[in-house]
Amino acid sequence: MVASILRAIALIKADVARQLSPAMIEQACRDVGYTWRQRVLGPVATIHAFLVQVLHGNTACDHVPHLVGGSFTGEAYAQARIRLPWEVFERLLSAVCSALGQCRDEAARWRGHRVWLLDGTGCSMPDTPQLQQAFGQPGGQAAGCGFPVAHVLALFHLGTGMLQNMIVAPLRTHDLVDAWRTHAQLAPGDVLVADRGFCSYAHLAQLVSAGLHGVFRLHQAVLVDFRMGRMHVPPRGPYRKLSGLPRSQWLRWLGTRDQRVEYFKPQRRPRGLSAEAYAALPASLVVRELRYRITRRGCRTREVTLVTTLVDRQRYAASALAELYDARWQIETNLRHVKQTLHMDVLRCKTLAGVSKELRMIALVYNLVRLVMLQAAKRQRVTVDRVSFVDALRWLLTAEPGETVPDLIVHRRRLGRCDPRVRKRRPKQYPLMQQPRYELRQALLGQQLTP
């Protein structure tokens, strides 16, 4: 099965298949200083089996020997995964992402720019002391009554939908804390699109310093006034006496609810940014604020205010920026594929190193499926977001040696789609766990039988 998958990938893009070849896997092990002896489950066999496991929906380890036809047990396979350093998986994911760089560069651009989508999500994992200490669990749950949850920051390419980077942090980590770590994967001129959780002066200034652009929804706490020449709070002025005024200085009117303003560096340093890095940021920043209304029926949000470093209204019309931010919703679909189809929403590993390996392998498999979708979209002359992710995954699992990508299912565009956020299937009527399981078990065992 592994040979068929690699041959199918090689027919689409040989560079990607080469990164998963036995020679490259062994070289990645040597690069991190890992040595091994010859056995049935060496590094190559273990990683290939891991690949098949994730492709089958991150199935159980006991299922893997049946999938690959190996003469080993599920426990032996789990031990082989433990032996491999997580740095090997990090190198393989980086190598595959680098090999996919040509696909991203050849994809359609927006106004000549590559566009990236950034958002945070969470994933649950087994309740072990090590994972509880590393990630923590949601509030309102007693010890032993909840599961650890990790905060995952994901960076996707808009044109191809490929996952470029995945940063894992404890649950109570704000999106902005690790946002700057994704800038290294971007090139000067790229545009980063994200929601209001990533909108801050420090983040905008970091993007500008790196030669990047940002398009964010403005945070609801920021005061915006589109009146020409309106007053503002001075950078170090008496905030209490001038409450109700925006802190940005008006510069130029660009159109109806479209203006160029100057942001000033806040006096308080944000968390997660060192004093040296914050001191290096400029004292002020020229950005563009614009507001537009959503008239489509069924949408909860009726008005959106954006802030962007793309201040040229001739090249970047307000309507084009509104369409670009509307495309940000594509990252929600991508995260659904990663979490639901590939089952990242509930991980299986019980150690911190195991979680790191599992997440990187899921990201690698996701990109391989995206590669198949790109090939099908090019052949069928449709955009890649219309190709079925599940159909591409199924073909990759059943591809025969030498078989090219067939015509995959193409979804029609569902404009004006309106779905309420409700569940039809009722959960079973059991009470929530308020005490650890061992205490509840002891209480059941301690009950006396009545005649």
C-alpha positions in Angstrom: 0.0 0.0 0.0 2.8 2.4 0.9 4.5 1.8 -2.4 1.3 2.5 -4.3 0.8 5.8 -2.5 4.4 7.0 -3.1 4.2 6.0 -6.8 0.9 8.0 -7.1 2.5 11.0 -5.5 5.6 10.7 -7.7 3.4 10.9 -10.8 2.0 14.2 -9.6 5.2 15.7 -8.2 8.4 13.7 -8.0 10.1 16.1 -5.5 7.4 15.4 -2.9 7.7 11.6 -3.3 11.5 11.9 -3.1 11.2 13.5 0.4 9.4 10.4 1.7 11.7 7.9 0.1 13.7 5.5 2.3 17.0 7.3 1.6 15.6 10.7 2.6 13.9 9.3 5.7 17.2 7.7 6.8 19.1 10.9 6.1 16.6 12.9 8.2 17.4 10.5 11.1 21.1 11.0 10.7 20.7 14.8 10.6 19.2 14.7 14.1 21.7 12.2 15.4 19.4 9.2 15.6 21.0 5.8 15.2 19.1 2.5 14.8 19.7 -1.1 14.1 18.2 -3.3 11.4 14.8 -4.6 12.4 11.4 -5.1 11.0 10.2 -1.7 12.2 13.1 0.6 11.3 12.6 4.3 10.7 11.4 3.9 7.1 8.9 1.2 7.8 7.6 3.0 10.9 7.1 6.3 9.2 5.4 4.7 6.2 3.1 2.8 8.5 2.4 6.1 10.3 1.5 7.6 7.0 -1.0 4.8 6.2 -2.5 5.1 9.7 -3.3 8.8 9.4 -4.6 8.3 5.8 -7.1 5.8 7.3 -8.5 8.4 9.7 -5.8 8.1 12.4 -7.0 4.6 13.2 -5.8 2.5 16.1 -2.2 1.1 16.3 -3.5 -2.5 16.4 -5.1 -1.8 13.0 -1.9 -0.8 11.3 -0.4 -4.3 10.9 -3.5 -5.4 8.9 -3.3 -2.3 6.8 0.4 -2.7 5.7 0.5 -6.5 5.8 3.3 -6.5 8.4 4.4 -9.4 10.7 4.4 -7.3 13.8 1.9 -6.3 16.5 0.3 -3.0 17.3 2.3 -2.7 20.5 5.6 -3.2 18.6 4.5 -0.5 16.1 3.7 1.9 19.0 7.2 1.2 20.5 8.8 1.9 17.2 7.0 5.3 17.0 8.3 6.1 20.5 11.9 5.4 19.5 11.8 7.9 16.7 12.7 11.5 17.7 10.0 14.1 16.9 12.6 16.2 15.2 12.6 13.6 12.3 8.9 14.3 11.7 9.6 18.0 11.8 12.3 17.7 9.1 10.1 15.6 6.9 7.2 18.1 7.1 9.6 21.0 6.4 11.1 19.1 3.4 7.6 18.3 2.0 6.5 21.9 2.4 9.7 23.1 0.6 9.0 20.7 -2.2 5.5 22.1 -2.5 6.9 25.7 -2.9 6.6 25.5 -6.7 2.9 24.7 -6.4 2.3 27.7 -4.2 4.3 30.0 -6.5 2.4 28.9 -9.6 -1.0 29.3 -8.0 -3.2 32.2 -8.8 -2.3 35.4 -6.9 -4.3 38.3 -5.6 -3.2 41.6 -7.1 0.2 40.0 -7.6 0.6 38.9 -4.0 0.6 35.5 -2.4 -2.1 35.3 0.3 -1.8 33.4 3.6 -4.5 32.6 6.1 -3.8 32.4 9.8 -6.1 31.1 12.6 -6.0 29.2 15.8 -7.9 26.1 16.9 -7.7 23.4 19.5 -7.4 19.7 19.8 -8.1 17.3 22.6 -5.9 14.4 23.8 -5.8 11.6 26.4 -5.9 12.6 30.1 -2.3 12.0 31.3 -0.3 13.9 33.9 2.3 14.9 31.3 -0.2 16.3 28.9 -2.2 18.0 31.6 1.0 19.8 32.8 2.0 20.8 29.3 -1.3 22.0 27.9 -4.0 22.3 30.7 -7.7 21.7 30.3 -10.7 24.1 30.0 -11.9 25.9 33.0 -14.9 24.8 35.1 -13.7 21.2 35.1 -12.5 19.4 38.2 -9.2 17.6 38.2 -9.6 14.2 36.6 -12.9 15.2 34.9 -11.6 16.7 31.7 -9.1 16.2 28.9 -6.0 18.3 28.0 -6.5 20.6 25.1 -3.7 22.1 23.0 -3.9 25.5 21.2 -2.8 25.0 17.6 -1.9 28.0 15.3 -2.2 27.0 11.6 -0.9 28.9 8.6 -2.5 28.0 5.2 -1.9 29.2 1.7 -5.0 30.6 0.1 -4.4 29.7 -3.5 -3.6 26.0 -2.8 -5.1 25.4 0.7 -1.8 23.8 1.8 -0.7 23.8 5.4 2.6 25.6 5.7 3.1 25.7 9.5 1.5 24.4 12.7 2.5 25.8 16.1 1.4 24.0 19.2 1.0 25.8 22.6 -0.8 25.4 25.9 -4.6 25.9 25.8 -4.6 29.4 27.5 -2.3 31.0 24.8 -3.5 34.0 22.8 -3.3 33.8 19.0 -1.0 36.8 18.9 1.7 35.2 21.2 3.0 32.9 18.4 1.8 34.8 15.4 5.3 36.3 14.7 6.7 32.8 14.4 4.8 32.3 11.2 6.4 35.3 9.5 9.6 33.3 8.7 7.6 31.1 6.2 6.4 34.2 4.3 8.3 36.2 1.6 8.4 40.0 1.2 5.2 41.2 -0.5 3.0 38.4 0.9 -0.3 39.3 2.4 -1.5 37.8 5.7 -5.3 37.7 6.3 -6.7 36.9 9.7 -9.6 37.7 12.1 -9.7 40.4 14.8 -7.7 38.2 17.2 -4.5 39.0 15.3 -5.1 42.7 15.0 -2.7 44.8 17.1 -0.2 47.5 16.6 2.7 45.2 17.4 1.6 42.6 14.9 1.1 45.2 12.1 4.4 46.8 12.8 6.2 43.4 12.7 4.6 42.6 9.3 5.7 46.0 7.9 9.3 45.5 9.3 9.5 42.2 7.5 8.2 43.6 4.2 4.8 41.9 4.6 1.2 43.1 4.4 -1.7 42.4 6.7 -5.5 42.5 6.3 -7.3 42.0 9.6 -10.7 42.7 11.0 -10.4 45.5 13.4 -10.8 44.6 17.1 -14.2 45.6 18.5 -12.6 47.6 21.3 -10.9 50.0 18.9 -12.7 53.3 18.3 -13.1 54.2 14.6 -14.3 57.6 13.3 -14.6 58.2 9.5 -15.2 62.0 9.8 -12.7 64.1 7.9 -10.2 65.9 10.1 -11.7 64.5 13.3 -10.0 64.8 16.7 -7.9 62.1 18.3 -6.2 61.2 21.5 -2.5 62.3 21.4 0.1 59.5 21.8 0.9 60.4 25.4 -2.2 62.5 26.1 -4.6 62.5 29.0 -6.7 59.4 28.0 -9.3 59.9 30.8 -10.1 63.5 29.8 -10.4 62.6 26.1 -12.4 59.4 26.4 -14.6 58.5 23.4 -12.1 59.7 20.8 -10.1 57.4 18.6 -6.4 57.1 19.3 -5.4 57.1 15.6 -4.7 60.4 13.7 -6.7 61.1 10.6 -4.5 61.6 7.5 -6.5 61.3 4.3 -10.0 60.5 3.1 -9.9 57.7 0.5 -13.7 57.2 0.0 -16.9 56.4 1.7 -15.9 54.8 5.0 -12.4 54.5 3.8 -9.5 56.5 5.3 -5.8 56.5 5.8 -4.8 57.0 9.5 -1.7 56.9 11.7 -1.5 54.5 14.6 0.8 55.3 17.5 2.8 52.8 19.5 1.0 51.9 22.8 2.9 52.6 26.0 2.1 49.1 27.4 4.1 46.2 25.9 2.0 43.2 24.9 2.5 39.9 26.4 4.7 37.4 24.6 6.9 40.2 23.1 10.3 40.9 24.6 11.3 44.4 25.7 14.0 44.5 23.1 11.7 43.5 20.3 9.0 46.0 21.3 11.6 48.8 21.5 12.7 48.1 18.0 9.2 48.7 16.6 8.5 52.1 15.0 6.8 54.8 17.0 3.9 55.2 14.5 2.5 53.3 11.6 0.4 54.5 8.6 -2.5 52.1 7.9 -5.9 52.1 6.2 -9.2 51.6 7.8 -12.3 50.8 5.8 -15.8 49.6 6.6 -18.4 47.8 4.5 -21.8 46.3 4.9 -22.8 42.7 4.2 -26.2 42.5 2.6 -26.3 38.8 2.0 -29.2 37.1 3.8 -28.4 34.6 6.5 -25.2 36.3 7.7 -24.9 37.1 11.4 -22.4 39.9 10.8 -23.8 42.9 9.0 -20.9 45.3 9.2 -17.1 44.7 9.0 -14.3 47.1 9.7 -10.9 46.2 8.3 -7.4 47.5 8.9 -4.7 46.9 6.4 -1.2 48.0 5.4 -2.3 48.1 1.7 -3.0 51.9 1.6 -3.0 52.4 -2.2 -6.7 52.7 -3.1 -6.0 52.7 -6.8 -4.4 49.3 -6.7 -6.4 47.9 -3.8 -10.0 48.9 -4.1 -12.2 48.7 -1.0 -14.4 46.1 -2.7 -11.4 43.9 -3.6 -10.2 44.0 0.1 -13.7 43.1 1.2 -13.7 40.1 -1.2 -10.3 39.1 0.1 -11.3 39.1 3.7 -14.5 37.1 2.7 -12.1 34.4 1.4 -10.7 34.1 4.9 -13.6 31.7 5.7 -11.7 29.1 3.6 -9.4 28.5 6.5 -12.4 27.2 8.5 -13.0 24.6 5.8 -9.4 23.6 5.8 -9.4 23.2 9.6 -12.5 21.1 9.3 -10.7 18.7 6.9 -7.7 18.5 9.3 -9.8 18.0 12.5 -12.8 16.0 11.2 -11.6 14.1 8.2 -8.1 13.4 9.5 -9.3 13.2 13.1 -7.0 15.8 14.6 -9.8 16.9 16.9 -9.0 14.1 19.3 -5.4 12.8 19.3 -4.3 9.4 20.5 -0.8 9.8 21.8 -0.3 10.0 25.6 3.1 11.8 25.7 4.3 15.3 24.7 6.7 13.9 22.1 4.0 11.6 20.7 1.6 14.5 20.3 4.2 16.4 18.4 4.8 13.5 16.0 1.1 12.9 15.5 0.3 16.5 14.6 3.2 16.8 12.2 2.2 13.5 10.4 -1.4 14.8 10.1 -0.1 18.0 8.6 2.1 16.0 6.1 -0.8 13.8 5.0 -3.1 16.8 4.7 -0.6 18.4 2.2 -0.4 15.2 0.2 -4.1 15.1 -0.2 -4.0 18.8 -1.2 -1.5 17.9 -3.9 -3.9 15.4 -5.4 -6.7 18.0 -5.3 -4.4 20.5 -7.2 -3.7 17.9 -9.9 -7.4 17.1 -10.2 -8.4 20.8 -10.3 -5.9 21.5 -13.0 -7.1 18.6 -15.1 -10.8 19.4 -14.6 -10.3 23.1 -15.0 -11.9 24.2 -11.7 -10.6 25.9 -8.6 -9.0 23.7 -6.0 -11.5 24.7 -3.3 -14.3 23.0 -5.3 -12.6 19.6 -5.5 -13.7 17.1 -2.8 -11.1 16.6 -0.1 -12.6 13.2 0.9 -12.7 12.0 -2.7 -9.0 12.9 -3.1 -8.2 11.1 0.1 -10.1 7.9 -1.0 -8.3 7.8 -4.3 -4.9 8.2 -2.6 -5.7 5.2 -0.5 -6.8 3.0 -3.4 -4.5 4.3 -6.2 -2.9 1.5 -8.3 0.8 1.7 -9.4 1.1 4.0 -12.4 -2.5 5.3 -12.2 -3.0 9.0 -12.8 -5.4 11.1 -10.9 -8.9 10.6 -12.3 -11.8 13.0 -12.3 -12.7 13.7 -8.7 -16.0 15.0 -7.3 -16.5 18.7 -7.8 -18.8 20.5 -5.5 -21.0 23.2 -6.9 -20.7 26.7 -5.5 -23.3 27.1 -2.8 -23.7 30.9 -2.8 -25.9 32.3 -0.1 -25.6 29.1 2.0 -27.3 29.5 5.4 -27.0 26.9 8.1 -27.9 27.4 11.8 -25.4 26.3 14.4 -27.5 23.6 15.9 -27.2 19.8 16.3 -30.0 17.5 15.2 -28.7 14.2 16.7 -29.3 14.3 20.5 -26.5 13.1 22.8 -27.3 10.4 25.4 -28.8 11.7 28.6 -26.0 11.0 31.0 -24.8 13.5 33.5 -21.4 15.2 33.1 -18.5 13.8 35.1 -18.1 16.0 38.3 -15.7 13.6 40.1 -12.7 11.5 38.9 -13.7 8.1 37.5 -11.9 6.2 40.3 -13.9 8.0 42.9 -17.2 7.3 41.1 -16.1 3.6 40.7 -15.4 3.3 44.4 -18.8 4.8 45.2 -20.5 2.2 43.1 -18.6 -0.6 44.7 -19.4 0.7 48.1 -23.1 0.7 47.6 -24.9 -1.9 49.7 -27.4 -4.1 48.1 -30.9 -3.8 49.5 -33.2 -6.8 49.8 
